[in-house]
Amino acid sequence: MPQARILLADDDELIVDVLTYQLKKEGYEVIVARDGAAALALALSSAPDLILLDVMMPKLQGWEVCQEVRRTSAVPILMLTARGEELDRVLGLELGADDYVVKPFSFRELLARIHANLRRVALDQRQPAGPPQDRVVLGQVAIDRSRYLVTRQEQPVPLSPREFDLLLALLNAQGAVVKRNDLLDLVWGETWIGNPRTLDVHIRWLREKLEADPANPALILTVRGVGYRLATASELSSHG
């Protein structure tokens, strides 16, 4: 089984040296960037399987790198931040991060988060090919369950595994409303503990990627005080 390649982007030499040693000991291949510009270049050229991205770096901050990477890639991104405020964590999620770890952190905690994100991607990639009916067309958006592929106007849309799982949970409801707590259980797991606003952030990402007008969504609809639902094909066709 090939080693997973991790891009470690941090300008703190001690953190880089310690994490590089420990990650290699766990069997990972590690490539290092010591500023934001180098991190972005390596993220786009070296095809890492996961990115550990410090928030505060020279040349480009981690938030900026994350935002640029998300334009073309769904690679898991874990933000490393010395800040513990909720606003900073939500900002990272809004810009496309899959997870965050607040410094100081234990290597065991970081390793568990790395394993969880890589395992999710591996499960997604092992989905077997299915029959043609696994492809559902909703207006300009086509969702292929078996291939884990979403297109808009016949162009592939890069979604993170969690974004796809959220879209699939809504799709499986066949136009019915899915309650907020049910979506959190389905996508993040019943034992997940965190900020429920994470759901709203992921819905916003999906709308930005799939809706013609994200501010006035036609595909992913909010049912105020309850949850979300997907418009049906007939609803979308009636709206032209």
C-alpha positions in Angstrom: 0.0 0.0 0.0 1.6 3.3 -1.0 2.4 5.9 1.7 0.1 8.8 2.1 1.8 12.1 1.3 1.3 14.9 3.8 2.2 18.5 3.0 3.3 20.2 6.3 3.2 24.0 6.0 4.5 25.8 9.1 7.2 28.4 9.7 8.0 27.2 13.2 11.2 25.1 12.8 10.7 23.2 16.1 7.1 22.2 15.1 8.2 21.2 11.6 11.1 19.1 12.9 9.1 17.3 15.5 6.0 16.6 13.3 8.2 15.5 10.4 10.0 13.0 12.5 6.8 11.7 14.1 4.8 11.5 10.9 7.6 9.7 9.1 7.8 7.3 12.0 4.1 6.6 11.5 4.9 5.7 7.8 3.8 8.9 6.1 5.8 10.7 3.4 6.2 14.3 4.4 6.9 17.4 2.3 7.6 20.7 4.0 6.8 24.3 3.2 8.0 27.1 5.5 5.9 29.9 4.1 2.5 30.3 2.5 3.7 30.9 -1.1 5.7 27.7 -1.0 2.8 25.8 0.6 0.5 26.9 -2.2 3.0 25.9 -4.9 3.6 22.5 -3.4 -0.2 21.9 -2.8 -0.8 22.5 -6.5 2.2 20.6 -7.9 2.9 17.7 -5.6 -0.6 16.1 -5.2 -0.5 15.7 -1.4 -3.1 13.3 0.2 -3.6 15.7 3.1 -2.4 19.2 4.1 -1.4 20.4 7.6 -1.6 24.2 7.2 -0.5 26.7 9.8 -2.6 29.9 10.0 0.1 32.5 10.5 2.9 32.2 7.9 5.1 34.6 5.9 4.2 35.6 2.3 0.7 34.1 2.4 -1.4 33.3 5.5 -2.8 29.8 5.9 -6.4 31.1 5.2 -5.3 32.5 1.8 -3.6 29.2 0.9 -6.6 27.2 1.9 -8.9 29.4 -0.1 -6.8 29.1 -3.2 -6.3 25.3 -2.9 -10.1 24.9 -2.6 -10.6 26.5 -6.0 -9.3 23.3 -7.7 -8.8 20.6 -5.1 -10.8 18.7 -2.5 -7.7 17.4 -0.6 -8.3 17.3 3.2 -7.0 20.4 4.9 -6.3 20.5 8.6 -5.6 24.0 9.9 -3.0 24.4 12.7 -3.8 27.5 14.7 -2.6 29.1 18.0 -5.9 30.8 18.3 -8.8 29.2 20.1 -11.6 31.7 19.4 -14.7 30.3 17.8 -14.6 33.1 15.1 -11.3 31.8 13.8 -12.5 28.2 13.7 -15.6 29.2 11.8 -13.5 31.3 9.4 -11.4 28.3 8.6 -14.4 26.2 7.8 -15.9 28.9 5.6 -12.7 29.0 3.5 -12.7 25.3 3.0 -10.8 23.6 5.8 -12.0 20.2 6.8 -10.7 20.4 10.4 -8.6 22.4 12.7 -6.2 21.7 15.6 -5.5 24.4 18.2 -2.0 24.8 19.4 -0.6 23.4 21.7 -2.0 20.0 20.7 -0.9 16.4 21.4 0.5 14.4 18.5 -2.0 11.7 19.3 -4.9 14.0 18.7 -3.4 15.3 15.5 -2.8 11.7 14.3 -6.4 10.7 15.0 -7.7 13.6 12.9 -5.2 12.7 10.1 -6.4 9.1 10.2 -10.1 10.1 10.2 -9.7 12.4 7.2 -7.6 10.0 5.1 -9.9 7.1 6.0 -12.9 9.1 4.8 -11.2 9.8 1.4 -10.2 6.2 1.0 -13.8 5.0 1.6 -15.0 7.5 -1.0 -12.6 6.3 -3.6 -13.5 2.6 -3.0 -17.1 3.2 -4.0 -17.9 0.5 -6.6 -19.2 1.5 -10.1 -23.0 1.3 -10.2 -25.8 1.2 -12.7 -26.8 4.3 -14.7 -29.8 5.1 -12.4 -27.3 6.1 -9.8 -27.0 9.3 -11.7 -29.6 12.0 -10.8 -30.1 15.2 -12.7 -31.5 18.2 -10.9 -31.6 21.2 -13.3 -28.0 22.1 -14.3 -26.6 19.8 -11.6 -25.9 16.0 -12.1 -25.1 13.8 -9.1 -23.5 10.4 -9.7 -23.7 8.4 -6.5 -21.5 5.5 -7.6 -18.7 7.6 -9.0 -18.8 10.3 -6.3 -19.0 12.8 -9.0 -21.0 16.1 -9.2 -21.2 18.2 -12.3 -22.8 21.6 -13.1 -23.5 22.5 -16.7 -21.5 19.3 -17.5 -18.4 20.6 -15.7 -17.0 18.7 -12.7 -17.4 20.4 -9.4 -14.7 19.6 -6.8 -16.5 18.7 -3.5 -14.8 17.5 -0.3 -15.9 14.1 0.9 -18.0 15.8 3.6 -19.7 18.1 1.2 -20.6 15.2 -1.0 -21.9 13.2 1.9 -24.1 16.2 2.9 -25.4 16.5 -0.7 -26.1 12.8 -0.8 -28.0 12.9 2.5 -30.2 15.5 1.1 -30.6 13.7 -2.2 -31.6 10.5 -0.5 -34.5 12.3 1.2 -36.1 12.7 -2.3 -37.3 16.2 -1.8 -38.3 15.8 1.8 -37.0 18.1 4.6 -34.0 16.7 6.6 -33.8 18.1 10.1 -30.6 19.8 11.1 -29.8 17.3 13.8 -30.4 14.4 11.5 -28.0 15.9 8.9 -25.4 16.3 11.6 -25.8 12.7 12.7 -25.8 11.4 9.1 -22.7 13.3 7.9 -20.6 13.9 11.0 -21.7 10.9 13.1 -23.9 10.5 16.2 -20.9 10.9 18.5 -19.7 14.1 16.8 -19.2 17.0 19.2 -18.7 20.5 17.8 -20.3 23.7 16.6 -23.7 23.0 14.8 -22.9 26.0 12.7 -20.6 23.7 10.8 -23.7 22.5 8.9 -24.6 26.0 7.8 -21.1 26.6 6.6 -21.1 23.4 4.5 -24.5 24.3 3.1 -23.1 27.7 2.1 -20.1 26.0 0.3 -22.4 23.7 -1.6 -24.6 26.6 -2.7 -21.6 28.6 -3.9 -20.5 25.7 -6.0 -23.8 24.5 -7.3 -26.3 27.4 -7.4 -26.5 29.9 -10.2 -27.3 32.5 -7.6 -26.1 31.3 -4.1 -27.9 34.2 -2.4 -31.2 33.0 -3.8 -30.8 29.3 -3.9 -33.1 27.2 -6.1 -31.5 23.7 -5.5 -30.6 23.6 -1.8 -33.6 25.1 0.1 -33.8 26.2 3.7 -36.9 25.2 5.7 -36.6 27.8 8.5 -36.5 26.4 12.0 -36.4 22.8 10.7 -33.5 22.0 8.3 -32.8 21.7 4.6 -34.1 19.9 1.5 -33.2 19.5 -2.2 -35.6 20.8 -4.8 -36.9 18.1 -7.1 -36.3 17.9 -10.8 -39.9 18.9 -11.5 -39.6 21.9 -9.2 -36.5 23.0 -11.0 -37.9 22.6 -14.4 -41.1 24.6 -13.5 -38.8 27.5 -12.5 -37.1 27.4 -15.9 
